[in-house]
Amino acid sequence: MSFLARTLKPATALARVSRLSARFYASEAAAAPTAGKLVVNFALPHAAVLKGVEVNQVDMSAVSGDLGILADHVPTIEQLKPGVIDIIADSGSTKYFVSGGFAIMNPNSVLNINAIEAFKLEDIDPQAVAANLAESQRLASSAKDEATKEAAVVEIELYEAIQNAFSAKSK
Amino acid sequence: MSFAWRAAGMNYLQYSSIAARALRRVAKTELQAEIAKREGLAVKYAKWDSGKAGVSAIVPNVETRPKADN
């Protein structure tokens, strides 16, 4: 029996060596971006808005403040506020309004943005925003428990952010 | 830095879904059919101890609009 154990050992040693050289993260397989450019992966639970797209700059609204991310930005993880993400490429700028989420800047100039919901400003109905803002304000003042009131405050923040985005666009 | 919603007893899952639902409500009507497919999803969780799952519960939604009576 012991000679069986001895013959088994070399096989597992080889297996261990090949696993050490295996790639563990899919991001390592991705091509490095050209100098001065960011690669953006923008994903929602139901769709990949952008995947491996090279851009120049991404502006976003984070809890720690508004920031613009360029290539070689210091790696950071930012929690996003409901607000506009502006993706600036050579072909122009595209704006998405996100409900929140996270932006993760990697050392290799790959920016991953995760959000639950995102719409282009032209896909949002301004009258619906005004009506829902009024409804949320009404709820915030009349709510009896803390959780509902805070939920209404979250909605007010989101709807006001949309209205700011609309008025900034028209300037 | 503590968030007001966390002080009110909400967790991030509830907060992010409140914001997501609020945004879905104001998308244009053409998109609402597709959006309806995304509603009604919930997160289920169970606390594990010594390799055994505890009671599983669903993270409750904090509702801000009255339910439509159909």
gemmi code that builds the backbone of each chain (N, CA, C; Angstrom):
import gemmi

chains = {
    "A": [
        ("MET", (0.851, -1.213, 0.000), (0.000, 0.000, 0.000), (0.867, 1.237, 0.000)),
        ("SER", (1.977, 1.221, 0.704), (2.785, 2.435, 0.818), (3.382, 2.794, -0.546)),
        ("PHE", (3.713, 1.809, -1.408), (4.301, 2.163, -2.713), (3.269, 2.890, -3.567)),
        ("LEU", (1.967, 2.595, -3.365), (0.915, 3.310, -4.095), (0.918, 4.790, -3.706)),
        ("ALA", (1.040, 5.026, -2.391), (1.041, 6.402, -1.900), (2.212, 7.157, -2.511)),
        ("ARG", (3.396, 6.490, -2.632), (4.571, 7.170, -3.162), (4.390, 7.498, -4.643)),
        ("THR", (3.736, 6.636, -5.392), (3.585, 6.922, -6.826), (2.528, 8.008, -7.054)),
        ("LEU", (1.599, 8.123, -6.129), (0.569, 9.157, -6.294), (1.147, 10.558, -6.087)),
        ("LYS", (2.135, 10.690, -5.200), (2.650, 12.016, -4.837), (3.140, 12.846, -6.022)),
        ("PRO", (3.994, 12.335, -6.947), (4.490, 13.182, -8.041), (3.348, 13.774, -8.878)),
        ("ALA", (2.297, 13.027, -9.091), (1.198, 13.517, -9.928), (0.574, 14.760, -9.302)),
        ("THR", (0.371, 14.713, -8.010), (-0.264, 15.881, -7.376), (0.697, 17.064, -7.360)),
        ("ALA", (2.018, 16.802, -7.254), (2.971, 17.908, -7.256), (2.911, 18.636, -8.594)),
        ("LEU", (2.826, 17.850, -9.684), (2.719, 18.467, -11.018), (1.440, 19.288, -11.115)),
        ("ALA", (0.357, 18.726, -10.594), (-0.943, 19.408, -10.686), (-0.860, 20.742, -9.958)),
        ("ARG", (-0.142, 20.745, -8.818), (-0.033, 21.974, -8.040), (0.741, 23.022, -8.811)),
        ("VAL", (1.800, 22.628, -9.497), (2.623, 23.590, -10.242), (1.802, 24.194, -11.370)),
        ("SER", (1.025, 23.361, -12.092), (0.281, 23.922, -13.221), (-0.821, 24.848, -12.722)),
        ("ARG", (-1.367, 24.591, -11.526), (-2.394, 25.492, -11.010), (-1.787, 26.830, -10.620)),
        ("LEU", (-0.525, 26.807, -10.140), (0.107, 28.070, -9.748), (0.257, 28.989, -10.945)),
        ("SER", (0.517, 28.413, -12.128), (0.718, 29.269, -13.286), (-0.600, 29.584, -13.978)),
        ("ALA", (-1.699, 29.045, -13.486), (-2.988, 29.317, -14.122), (-3.419, 30.743, -13.809)),
        ("ARG", (-4.213, 31.297, -14.686), (-4.743, 32.637, -14.504), (-5.977, 32.533, -13.634)),
        ("PHE", (-6.105, 33.401, -12.644), (-7.260, 33.305, -11.763), (-8.320, 34.342, -12.064)),
        ("TYR", (-7.932, 35.513, -12.589), (-8.912, 36.570, -12.813), (-9.097, 36.805, -14.308)),
        ("ALA", (-10.328, 36.890, -14.737), (-10.624, 37.110, -16.144), (-10.044, 38.436, -16.615)),
        ("SER", (-9.935, 39.423, -15.693), (-9.465, 40.741, -16.108), (-8.025, 40.678, -16.592)),
        ("GLU", (-7.256, 39.685, -16.148), (-5.866, 39.606, -16.603), (-5.774, 39.236, -18.062)),
        ("ALA", (-6.813, 38.600, -18.573), (-6.788, 38.186, -19.976), (-7.123, 39.347, -20.896)),
        ("ALA", (-7.764, 40.360, -20.346), (-8.197, 41.474, -21.202), (-6.980, 42.230, -21.718)),
        ("ALA", (-7.085, 42.761, -22.935), (-5.977, 43.513, -23.517), (-5.764, 44.793, -22.726)),
        ("ALA", (-4.505, 45.192, -22.542), (-4.225, 46.436, -21.824), (-4.666, 47.592, -22.701)),
        ("PRO", (-5.217, 48.641, -22.117), (-5.671, 49.763, -22.940), (-4.480, 50.500, -23.545)),
        ("THR", (-4.710, 51.162, -24.683), (-3.651, 51.978, -25.288), (-3.331, 53.122, -24.340)),
        ("ALA", (-2.130, 53.655, -24.447), (-1.673, 54.676, -23.507), (-2.617, 55.867, -23.520)),
        ("GLY", (-2.953, 56.363, -22.328), (-3.796, 57.540, -22.230), (-5.282, 57.241, -22.304)),
        ("LYS", (-5.643, 55.967, -22.420), (-7.068, 55.638, -22.505), (-7.458, 54.735, -21.338)),
        ("LEU", (-8.748, 54.828, -21.008), (-9.360, 53.960, -20.003), (-10.133, 52.881, -20.716)),
        ("VAL", (-10.217, 51.689, -20.107), (-11.157, 50.692, -20.623), (-12.325, 50.633, -19.651)),
        ("VAL", (-13.531, 50.805, -20.162), (-14.695, 50.855, -19.285), (-15.549, 49.605, -19.456)),
        ("ASN", (-15.895, 48.999, -18.328), (-16.884, 47.927, -18.301), (-18.023, 48.431, -17.435)),
        ("PHE", (-19.188, 48.646, -18.044), (-20.316, 49.227, -17.332), (-21.428, 48.194, -17.360)),
        ("ALA", (-21.710, 47.602, -16.208), (-22.653, 46.495, -16.189), (-23.823, 46.759, -15.260)),
        ("LEU", (-25.000, 46.290, -15.709), (-26.198, 46.292, -14.893), (-26.564, 44.829, -14.678)),
        ("PRO", (-27.424, 44.521, -13.690), (-27.760, 43.101, -13.498), (-28.385, 42.477, -14.741)),
        ("HIS", (-29.101, 43.275, -15.543), (-29.822, 42.714, -16.676), (-29.151, 42.992, -18.010)),
        ("ALA", (-28.081, 43.772, -18.045), (-27.474, 44.104, -19.338), (-26.062, 44.614, -19.133)),
        ("ALA", (-25.212, 44.435, -20.146), (-23.884, 45.036, -20.124), (-23.954, 46.259, -21.016)),
        ("VAL", (-23.947, 47.448, -20.402), (-24.074, 48.672, -21.184), (-22.826, 48.898, -22.022)),
        ("LEU", (-21.658, 48.720, -21.390), (-20.397, 48.871, -22.107), (-19.483, 47.736, -21.693)),
        ("LYS", (-18.742, 47.196, -22.652), (-17.838, 46.103, -22.299), (-16.538, 46.300, -23.057)),
        ("GLY", (-15.465, 46.568, -22.312), (-14.155, 46.693, -22.938), (-14.025, 47.855, -23.889)),
        ("VAL", (-14.756, 48.949, -23.614), (-14.729, 50.100, -24.524), (-13.641, 51.069, -24.085)),
        ("GLU", (-12.837, 51.538, -25.025), (-11.777, 52.484, -24.690), (-12.318, 53.906, -24.738)),
        ("VAL", (-12.131, 54.632, -23.628), (-12.622, 56.009, -23.576), (-11.521, 56.899, -23.021)),
        ("ASN", (-11.767, 58.218, -23.072), (-10.769, 59.149, -22.564), (-10.995, 59.485, -21.094)),
        ("GLN", (-12.263, 59.674, -20.730), (-12.553, 60.154, -19.378), (-13.946, 59.711, -18.971)),
        ("VAL", (-14.120, 59.457, -17.663), (-15.453, 59.152, -17.154), (-15.705, 60.058, -15.963)),
        ("ASP", (-16.780, 60.845, -16.035), (-17.156, 61.694, -14.901), (-18.282, 61.019, -14.153)),
        ("MET", (-18.207, 61.063, -12.827), (-19.270, 60.432, -12.052), (-19.478, 61.167, -10.748)),
        ("SER", (-20.597, 60.842, -10.117), (-20.953, 61.502, -8.868), (-20.886, 60.461, -7.765)),
        ("ALA", (-19.849, 60.550, -6.920), (-19.677, 59.562, -5.863), (-20.043, 60.167, -4.517)),
        ("VAL", (-20.241, 59.289, -3.532), (-20.569, 59.731, -2.186), (-19.456, 60.605, -1.631)),
        ("SER", (-18.215, 60.328, -2.028), (-17.083, 61.109, -1.532), (-16.900, 62.398, -2.313)),
        ("GLY", (-17.716, 62.610, -3.355), (-17.615, 63.828, -4.147), (-17.665, 63.513, -5.628)),
        ("ASP", (-17.796, 64.559, -6.451), (-17.808, 64.346, -7.892), (-16.388, 64.119, -8.361)),
        ("LEU", (-16.204, 63.149, -9.258), (-14.853, 62.943, -9.753), (-14.815, 62.609, -11.223)),
        ("GLY", (-13.693, 62.923, -11.838), (-13.476, 62.591, -13.231), (-12.303, 61.634, -13.275)),
        ("ILE", (-12.493, 60.506, -13.947), (-11.453, 59.485, -13.970), (-10.802, 59.467, -15.339)),
        ("LEU", (-9.482, 59.609, -15.346), (-8.705, 59.529, -16.582), (-7.857, 58.270, -16.525)),
        ("ALA", (-7.154, 57.974, -17.609), (-6.259, 56.821, -17.603), (-5.237, 56.971, -16.480)),
        ("ASP", (-4.808, 55.856, -15.919), (-3.804, 55.834, -14.842), (-4.277, 56.553, -13.588)),
        ("HIS", (-5.563, 56.648, -13.399), (-6.069, 57.194, -12.145), (-5.674, 56.249, -11.016)),
        ("VAL", (-5.456, 56.790, -9.829), (-5.106, 55.947, -8.690), (-6.239, 54.950, -8.442)),
        ("PRO", (-5.915, 53.656, -8.204), (-6.985, 52.676, -7.992), (-7.857, 53.082, -6.818)),
        ("THR", (-9.160, 52.968, -7.005), (-10.086, 53.378, -5.961), (-11.404, 52.649, -6.132)),
        ("ILE", (-12.138, 52.554, -5.038), (-13.499, 52.013, -5.088), (-14.409, 53.126, -4.601)),
        ("GLU", (-15.337, 53.526, -5.412), (-16.218, 54.629, -5.047), (-17.664, 54.161, -5.036)),
        ("GLN", (-18.387, 54.563, -3.992), (-19.825, 54.306, -3.983), (-20.486, 55.450, -4.723)),
        ("LEU", (-21.329, 55.111, -5.693), (-21.942, 56.148, -6.517), (-23.226, 56.652, -5.887)),
        ("LYS", (-23.461, 57.951, -6.079), (-24.753, 58.539, -5.681), (-25.679, 58.458, -6.884)),
        ("PRO", (-27.003, 58.539, -6.682), (-27.859, 58.657, -7.870), (-27.427, 59.906, -8.637)),
        ("GLY", (-27.016, 59.727, -9.882), (-26.508, 60.868, -10.628), (-26.076, 60.446, -12.018)),
        ("VAL", (-25.436, 61.391, -12.700), (-25.069, 61.177, -14.099), (-23.649, 60.632, -14.198)),
        ("ILE", (-23.488, 59.611, -15.026), (-22.157, 59.138, -15.397), (-21.926, 59.597, -16.820)),
        ("ASP", (-20.876, 60.375, -17.028), (-20.590, 60.936, -18.343), (-19.370, 60.220, -18.914)),
        ("ILE", (-19.583, 59.516, -20.012), (-18.489, 58.745, -20.596), (-18.004, 59.482, -21.836)),
        ("ILE", (-16.768, 59.968, -21.768), (-16.230, 60.832, -22.823), (-15.214, 60.058, -23.645)),
        ("ALA", (-15.583, 59.806, -24.891), (-14.692, 59.094, -25.808), (-14.348, 60.044, -26.952)),
        ("ASP", (-13.508, 59.570, -27.878), (-13.153, 60.410, -29.025), (-14.390, 60.784, -29.819)),
        ("SER", (-15.383, 59.862, -29.853), (-16.574, 60.098, -30.654), (-17.560, 61.045, -29.973)),
        ("GLY", (-17.289, 61.446, -28.723), (-18.224, 62.341, -28.049), (-18.551, 61.846, -26.660)),
        ("SER", (-19.518, 62.523, -26.016), (-19.835, 62.165, -24.635), (-21.224, 61.543, -24.556)),
        ("THR", (-21.332, 60.463, -23.768), (-22.621, 59.802, -23.552), (-22.933, 59.863, -22.075)),
        ("LYS", (-24.143, 60.297, -21.743), (-24.519, 60.423, -20.336), (-25.554, 59.379, -19.966)),
        ("TYR", (-25.331, 58.747, -18.812), (-26.311, 57.811, -18.277), (-26.666, 58.281, -16.881)),
        ("PHE", (-27.959, 58.215, -16.531), (-28.326, 58.492, -15.154), (-28.397, 57.150, -14.435)),
        ("VAL", (-27.632, 56.998, -13.333), (-27.650, 55.724, -12.603), (-28.317, 55.905, -11.258)),
        ("SER", (-28.910, 54.810, -10.769), (-29.602, 54.867, -9.490), (-28.628, 54.718, -8.333)),
        ("GLY", (-27.345, 54.469, -8.635), (-26.380, 54.231, -7.571), (-25.524, 53.057, -7.995)),
        ("GLY", (-24.646, 52.604, -7.102), (-23.800, 51.471, -7.450), (-22.370, 51.748, -7.053)),
        ("PHE", (-21.447, 51.069, -7.745), (-20.039, 51.213, -7.405), (-19.183, 51.370, -8.644)),
        ("ALA", (-18.124, 52.150, -8.502), (-17.147, 52.289, -9.574), (-15.811, 51.822, -9.015)),
        ("ILE", (-15.186, 50.879, -9.708), (-13.926, 50.317, -9.232), (-12.861, 50.586, -10.268)),
        ("MET", (-11.866, 51.380, -9.879), (-10.775, 51.713, -10.791), (-9.627, 50.768, -10.498)),
        ("ASN", (-9.158, 50.046, -11.524), (-8.089, 49.068, -11.346), (-6.744, 49.657, -11.734)),
        ("PRO", (-5.642, 49.042, -11.253), (-4.325, 49.604, -11.550), (-3.986, 49.607, -13.041)),
        ("ASN", (-4.643, 48.767, -13.843), (-4.302, 48.699, -15.261), (-5.207, 49.576, -16.113)),
        ("SER", (-5.763, 50.648, -15.536), (-6.619, 51.589, -16.263), (-7.907, 50.951, -16.758)),
        ("VAL", (-8.383, 49.918, -16.049), (-9.686, 49.342, -16.373), (-10.667, 49.833, -15.316)),
        ("LEU", (-11.758, 50.444, -15.762), (-12.745, 50.978, -14.835), (-13.995, 50.119, -14.919)),
        ("ASN", (-14.398, 49.551, -13.787), (-15.618, 48.762, -13.748), (-16.694, 49.547, -13.043)),
        ("ILE", (-17.829, 49.739, -13.713), (-18.938, 50.438, -13.088), (-20.089, 49.458, -12.977)),
        ("ASN", (-20.606, 49.311, -11.772), (-21.766, 48.456, -11.565), (-22.896, 49.305, -11.031)),
        ("ALA", (-24.060, 49.170, -11.635), (-25.220, 49.905, -11.147), (-26.419, 48.980, -11.276)),
        ("ILE", (-27.501, 49.312, -10.560), (-28.693, 48.479, -10.685), (-29.527, 48.935, -11.865)),
        ("GLU", (-29.722, 50.263, -11.976), (-30.490, 50.791, -13.093), (-29.750, 51.971, -13.699)),
        ("ALA", (-29.777, 52.068, -14.996), (-29.170, 53.210, -15.681), (-29.972, 53.494, -16.927)),
        ("PHE", (-30.252, 54.771, -17.155), (-30.960, 55.165, -18.374), (-30.270, 56.379, -18.947)),
        ("LYS", (-30.327, 56.505, -20.285), (-29.881, 57.749, -20.894), (-30.921, 58.812, -20.547)),
        ("LEU", (-30.462, 60.080, -20.476), (-31.375, 61.140, -20.073), (-32.584, 61.228, -21.007)),
        ("GLU", (-32.391, 60.914, -22.299), (-33.522, 61.006, -23.225), (-34.553, 59.897, -23.010)),
        ("ASP", (-34.203, 58.871, -22.214), (-35.162, 57.805, -21.930), (-35.926, 58.041, -20.638)),
        ("ILE", (-35.711, 59.219, -20.027), (-36.416, 59.537, -18.784), (-37.460, 60.610, -19.082)),
        ("ASP", (-38.648, 60.445, -18.502), (-39.775, 61.344, -18.745), (-39.792, 62.452, -17.689)),
        ("PRO", (-39.567, 63.721, -18.087), (-39.481, 64.803, -17.089), (-40.774, 65.034, -16.316)),
        ("GLN", (-41.927, 64.807, -16.978), (-43.184, 65.020, -16.239), (-43.341, 63.968, -15.152)),
        ("ALA", (-42.942, 62.739, -15.479), (-43.019, 61.668, -14.472), (-42.107, 61.996, -13.297)),
        ("VAL", (-40.947, 62.608, -13.594), (-40.017, 62.965, -12.516), (-40.652, 63.994, -11.598)),
        ("ALA", (-41.278, 65.027, -12.205), (-41.895, 66.085, -11.396), (-43.021, 65.511, -10.545)),
        ("ALA", (-43.853, 64.648, -11.155), (-44.991, 64.068, -10.427), (-44.499, 63.177, -9.283)),
        ("ASN", (-43.495, 62.334, -9.561), (-42.987, 61.438, -8.528), (-42.248, 62.191, -7.441)),
        ("LEU", (-41.587, 63.301, -7.814), (-40.902, 64.112, -6.798), (-41.920, 64.674, -5.821)),
        ("ALA", (-43.042, 65.186, -6.363), (-44.084, 65.747, -5.497), (-44.637, 64.657, -4.577)),
        ("GLU", (-44.858, 63.465, -5.151), (-45.394, 62.344, -4.366), (-44.429, 61.945, -3.242)),
        ("SER", (-43.128, 61.905, -3.554), (-42.133, 61.529, -2.542), (-42.022, 62.590, -1.461)),
        ("GLN", (-42.151, 63.873, -1.861), (-42.075, 64.943, -0.853), (-43.262, 64.844, 0.094)),
        ("ARG", (-44.417, 64.528, -0.485), (-45.626, 64.378, 0.325), (-45.429, 63.229, 1.317)),
        ("LEU", (-44.867, 62.123, 0.830), (-44.639, 60.962, 1.679), (-43.628, 61.265, 2.777)),
        ("ALA", (-42.587, 62.035, 2.451), (-41.549, 62.344, 3.432), (-42.123, 63.133, 4.600)),
        ("SER", (-43.070, 64.039, 4.291), (-43.617, 64.856, 5.387), (-44.690, 64.112, 6.154)),
        ("SER", (-45.348, 63.112, 5.521), (-46.464, 62.464, 6.215), (-46.106, 61.088, 6.754)),
        ("ALA", (-44.894, 60.598, 6.494), (-44.557, 59.228, 6.895), (-44.508, 59.089, 8.408)),
        ("LYS", (-44.994, 57.934, 8.877), (-45.062, 57.734, 10.319), (-43.816, 57.036, 10.857)),
        ("ASP", (-43.186, 56.127, 10.030), (-42.003, 55.449, 10.558), (-40.745, 55.922, 9.835)),
        ("GLU", (-39.618, 55.776, 10.554), (-38.328, 56.274, 10.088), (-37.939, 55.718, 8.724)),
        ("ALA", (-38.145, 54.406, 8.557), (-37.670, 53.746, 7.339), (-38.379, 54.305, 6.111)),
        ("THR", (-39.712, 54.468, 6.199), (-40.456, 54.993, 5.045), (-40.037, 56.419, 4.757)),
        ("LYS", (-39.832, 57.206, 5.825), (-39.433, 58.601, 5.632), (-38.069, 58.662, 4.957)),
        ("GLU", (-37.108, 57.839, 5.411), (-35.787, 57.850, 4.802), (-35.848, 57.364, 3.366)),
        ("ALA", (-36.736, 56.388, 3.111), (-36.892, 55.904, 1.740), (-37.382, 57.041, 0.842)),
        ("ALA", (-38.334, 57.824, 1.365), (-38.840, 58.954, 0.577), (-37.734, 59.984, 0.347)),
        ("VAL", (-36.878, 60.197, 1.361), (-35.760, 61.142, 1.214), (-34.801, 60.666, 0.130)),
        ("VAL", (-34.560, 59.354, 0.078), (-33.698, 58.785, -0.969), (-34.285, 59.084, -2.345)),
        ("GLU", (-35.607, 58.910, -2.453), (-36.264, 59.153, -3.746), (-36.194, 60.629, -4.123)),
        ("ILE", (-36.396, 61.515, -3.132), (-36.340, 62.956, -3.409), (-34.956, 63.314, -3.950)),
        ("GLU", (-33.911, 62.764, -3.307), (-32.534, 63.016, -3.754), (-32.346, 62.575, -5.198)),
        ("LEU", (-32.899, 61.409, -5.516), (-32.733, 60.868, -6.862), (-33.456, 61.726, -7.880)),
        ("TYR", (-34.720, 62.090, -7.579), (-35.493, 62.869, -8.546), (-34.917, 64.267, -8.718)),
        ("GLU", (-34.423, 64.858, -7.623), (-33.793, 66.179, -7.764), (-32.518, 66.082, -8.586)),
        ("ALA", (-31.783, 64.984, -8.426), (-30.570, 64.801, -9.227), (-30.915, 64.702, -10.708)),
        ("ILE", (-32.035, 64.024, -11.023), (-32.452, 63.929, -12.429), (-32.786, 65.321, -12.955)),
        ("GLN", (-33.521, 66.098, -12.146), (-33.905, 67.432, -12.610), (-32.669, 68.308, -12.812)),
        ("ASN", (-31.669, 68.179, -11.928), (-30.425, 68.927, -12.115), (-29.734, 68.518, -13.401)),
        ("ALA", (-29.784, 67.200, -13.685), (-29.146, 66.713, -14.905), (-29.833, 67.283, -16.138)),
        ("PHE", (-31.173, 67.344, -16.094), (-31.914, 67.911, -17.237), (-31.570, 69.377, -17.424)),
        ("SER", (-31.523, 70.141, -16.309), (-31.272, 71.573, -16.463), (-29.813, 71.830, -16.838)),
        ("ALA", (-28.897, 70.965, -16.404), (-27.491, 71.143, -16.796), (-27.341, 70.873, -18.286)),
        ("LYS", (-28.131, 69.913, -18.783), (-28.023, 69.547, -20.200), (-28.504, 70.684, -21.093)),
        ("SER", (-29.559, 71.394, -20.602), (-30.144, 72.407, -21.473), (-29.359, 73.698, -21.460)),
        ("LYS", (-28.325, 73.755, -20.576), (-27.559, 75.022, -20.512), (-26.648, 75.146, -21.726)),
    ],
    "B": [
        ("MET", (-18.444, 57.956, 8.412), (-19.583, 58.625, 7.768), (-20.751, 57.663, 7.725)),
        ("SER", (-21.798, 57.959, 8.481), (-22.949, 57.072, 8.536), (-24.069, 57.651, 7.685)),
        ("PHE", (-24.736, 56.803, 6.945), (-25.816, 57.279, 6.101), (-27.105, 57.390, 6.911)),
        ("ALA", (-27.960, 58.331, 6.518), (-29.231, 58.514, 7.226), (-30.079, 57.255, 7.110)),
        ("TRP", (-30.009, 56.573, 5.936), (-30.851, 55.401, 5.768), (-30.389, 54.249, 6.647)),
        ("ARG", (-29.077, 54.187, 6.902), (-28.585, 53.122, 7.779), (-28.980, 53.393, 9.222)),
        ("ALA", (-28.958, 54.686, 9.587), (-29.388, 55.051, 10.930), (-30.861, 54.725, 11.127)),
        ("ALA", (-31.644, 54.753, 10.039), (-33.070, 54.448, 10.137), (-33.332, 52.948, 10.083)),
        ("GLY", (-32.282, 52.133, 10.054), (-32.472, 50.686, 10.107), (-32.518, 49.988, 8.766)),
        ("MET", (-32.179, 50.711, 7.691), (-32.174, 50.093, 6.371), (-30.809, 49.509, 6.079)),
        ("ASN", (-30.739, 48.468, 5.227), (-29.427, 48.012, 4.791), (-29.203, 48.437, 3.337)),
        ("TYR", (-27.993, 48.207, 2.829), (-27.658, 48.715, 1.499), (-28.543, 48.093, 0.421)),
        ("LEU", (-28.907, 46.816, 0.620), (-29.751, 46.157, -0.375), (-31.090, 46.882, -0.512)),
        ("GLN", (-31.656, 47.255, 0.638), (-32.937, 47.957, 0.593), (-32.766, 49.342, -0.017)),
        ("TYR", (-31.704, 50.037, 0.393), (-31.454, 51.387, -0.113), (-31.269, 51.382, -1.627)),
        ("SER", (-30.456, 50.455, -2.119), (-30.185, 50.457, -3.555), (-31.426, 50.060, -4.342)),
        ("SER", (-32.288, 49.200, -3.770), (-33.477, 48.826, -4.537), (-34.531, 49.934, -4.497)),
        ("ILE", (-34.544, 50.747, -3.413), (-35.452, 51.907, -3.395), (-35.066, 52.857, -4.522)),
        ("ALA", (-33.761, 53.130, -4.638), (-33.294, 54.049, -5.673), (-33.577, 53.476, -7.063)),
        ("ALA", (-33.346, 52.170, -7.231), (-33.562, 51.550, -8.538), (-35.037, 51.614, -8.928)),
        ("ARG", (-35.924, 51.309, -7.982), (-37.359, 51.345, -8.299), (-37.810, 52.768, -8.592)),
        ("ALA", (-37.265, 53.739, -7.840), (-37.621, 55.135, -8.093), (-37.226, 55.524, -9.515)),
        ("LEU", (-36.053, 55.093, -9.957), (-35.600, 55.434, -11.309), (-36.428, 54.724, -12.366)),
        ("ARG", (-36.800, 53.468, -12.111), (-37.604, 52.730, -13.095), (-38.932, 53.406, -13.333)),
        ("ARG", (-39.513, 53.984, -12.264), (-40.839, 54.600, -12.376), (-40.853, 55.747, -13.370)),
        ("VAL", (-39.718, 56.449, -13.528), (-39.732, 57.637, -14.376), (-39.137, 57.391, -15.759)),
        ("ALA", (-38.876, 56.147, -16.110), (-38.429, 55.874, -17.471), (-39.626, 56.029, -18.404)),
        ("LYS", (-39.351, 56.291, -19.673), (-40.443, 56.552, -20.624), (-41.342, 55.327, -20.767)),
        ("THR", (-42.573, 55.577, -21.160), (-43.570, 54.508, -21.200), (-43.206, 53.400, -22.182)),
        ("GLU", (-42.478, 53.734, -23.272), (-42.120, 52.674, -24.240), (-41.268, 51.595, -23.585)),
        ("LEU", (-40.467, 52.024, -22.566), (-39.537, 51.082, -21.945), (-40.170, 50.314, -20.794)),
        ("GLN", (-41.375, 50.732, -20.364), (-41.947, 50.169, -19.149), (-42.255, 48.673, -19.270)),
        ("ALA", (-42.573, 48.209, -20.462), (-42.889, 46.781, -20.608), (-41.677, 45.926, -20.267)),
        ("GLU", (-40.514, 46.382, -20.783), (-39.281, 45.630, -20.497), (-38.902, 45.739, -19.031)),
        ("ILE", (-39.171, 46.926, -18.451), (-38.798, 47.185, -17.056), (-39.617, 46.311, -16.130)),
        ("ALA", (-40.876, 46.066, -16.503), (-41.752, 45.272, -15.645), (-41.163, 43.882, -15.379)),
        ("LYS", (-40.391, 43.378, -16.341), (-39.789, 42.050, -16.156), (-38.748, 42.050, -15.047)),
        ("ARG", (-38.207, 43.233, -14.736), (-37.129, 43.295, -13.739), (-37.676, 43.504, -12.335)),
        ("GLU", (-38.944, 43.902, -12.245), (-39.519, 44.146, -10.926), (-39.806, 42.829, -10.237)),
        ("GLY", (-40.029, 42.905, -8.948), (-40.480, 41.721, -8.225), (-39.388, 40.729, -7.912)),
        ("LEU", (-38.124, 41.140, -8.056), (-37.041, 40.232, -7.664), (-36.628, 40.563, -6.241)),
        ("ALA", (-36.308, 39.547, -5.481), (-35.941, 39.783, -4.086), (-34.672, 39.021, -3.771)),
        ("VAL", (-34.014, 39.441, -2.709), (-32.799, 38.765, -2.260), (-33.147, 37.907, -1.052)),
        ("LYS", (-32.752, 36.650, -1.118), (-33.030, 35.731, -0.013), (-31.711, 35.466, 0.685)),
        ("TYR", (-31.725, 35.445, 1.998), (-30.465, 35.195, 2.689), (-30.696, 34.247, 3.855)),
        ("ALA", (-29.613, 33.563, 4.271), (-29.683, 32.698, 5.443), (-28.359, 32.818, 6.166)),
        ("LYS", (-28.392, 32.820, 7.468), (-27.176, 32.910, 8.253), (-26.635, 31.498, 8.455)),
        ("TRP", (-25.351, 31.307, 8.168), (-24.732, 29.999, 8.298), (-23.904, 29.946, 9.559)),
        ("ASP", (-23.979, 28.811, 10.270), (-23.213, 28.653, 11.488), (-22.714, 27.221, 11.520)),
        ("SER", (-21.383, 27.042, 11.668), (-20.769, 25.712, 11.711), (-21.229, 24.850, 10.542)),
        ("GLY", (-21.257, 25.401, 9.336), (-21.593, 24.602, 8.166), (-23.062, 24.326, 8.002)),
        ("LYS", (-23.928, 24.890, 8.831), (-25.369, 24.633, 8.694), (-26.098, 25.944, 8.403)),
        ("ALA", (-27.012, 25.862, 7.462), (-27.783, 27.054, 7.130), (-28.843, 27.286, 8.182)),
        ("GLY", (-29.011, 28.546, 8.558), (-30.091, 28.879, 9.492), (-31.379, 29.115, 8.733)),
        ("VAL", (-32.325, 29.785, 9.372), (-33.604, 30.084, 8.732), (-33.358, 31.066, 7.588)),
        ("SER", (-33.948, 30.816, 6.416), (-33.744, 31.747, 5.305), (-34.858, 32.777, 5.301)),
        ("ALA", (-34.497, 34.007, 4.985), (-35.478, 35.098, 4.968), (-35.267, 35.922, 3.711)),
        ("ILE", (-36.296, 36.641, 3.331), (-36.201, 37.509, 2.166), (-35.991, 38.925, 2.658)),
        ("VAL", (-35.065, 39.661, 2.013), (-34.859, 41.057, 2.390), (-36.116, 41.825, 1.990)),
        ("PRO", (-36.833, 42.406, 2.955), (-38.102, 43.042, 2.593), (-37.874, 44.375, 1.895)),
        ("ASN", (-38.734, 44.689, 0.938), (-38.665, 45.976, 0.249), (-39.287, 47.049, 1.123)),
        ("VAL", (-38.682, 48.231, 1.166), (-39.316, 49.354, 1.850), (-40.196, 50.032, 0.802)),
        ("GLU", (-41.500, 49.892, 0.945), (-42.423, 50.395, -0.082), (-42.683, 51.873, 0.114)),
        ("THR", (-42.667, 52.606, -0.991), (-42.953, 54.032, -0.906), (-44.167, 54.418, -1.739)),
        ("ARG", (-44.756, 53.457, -2.455), (-45.948, 53.781, -3.234), (-47.012, 52.764, -2.833)),
        ("PRO", (-48.264, 53.188, -2.715), (-49.293, 52.222, -2.345), (-49.420, 51.176, -3.444)),
        ("LYS", (-49.693, 49.935, -3.037), (-49.832, 48.864, -4.015), (-51.091, 49.118, -4.839)),
        ("ALA", (-50.951, 48.946, -6.160), (-52.112, 49.140, -7.036), (-53.067, 47.975, -6.825)),
        ("ASP", (-54.314, 48.261, -6.595), (-55.292, 47.186, -6.420), (-55.860, 46.834, -7.776)),
        ("ASN", (-55.416, 45.700, -8.336), (-55.913, 45.327, -9.674), (-57.097, 44.391, -9.545)),
    ],
}
model = gemmi.Model(1)
for chain_id, residues in chains.items():
    chain = gemmi.Chain(chain_id)
    for i, (resn, *xyz) in enumerate(residues, 1):
        res = gemmi.Residue()
        res.name, res.seqid = resn, gemmi.SeqId(i, " ")
        for name, pos in zip(("N", "CA", "C"), xyz):
            atom = gemmi.Atom()
            atom.name, atom.element = name, gemmi.Element(name[0])
            atom.pos, atom.b_iso = gemmi.Position(*pos), 0.0
            res.add_atom(atom)
        chain.add_residue(res)
    model.add_chain(chain)
structure = gemmi.Structure()
structure.add_model(model)
structure.setup_entities()
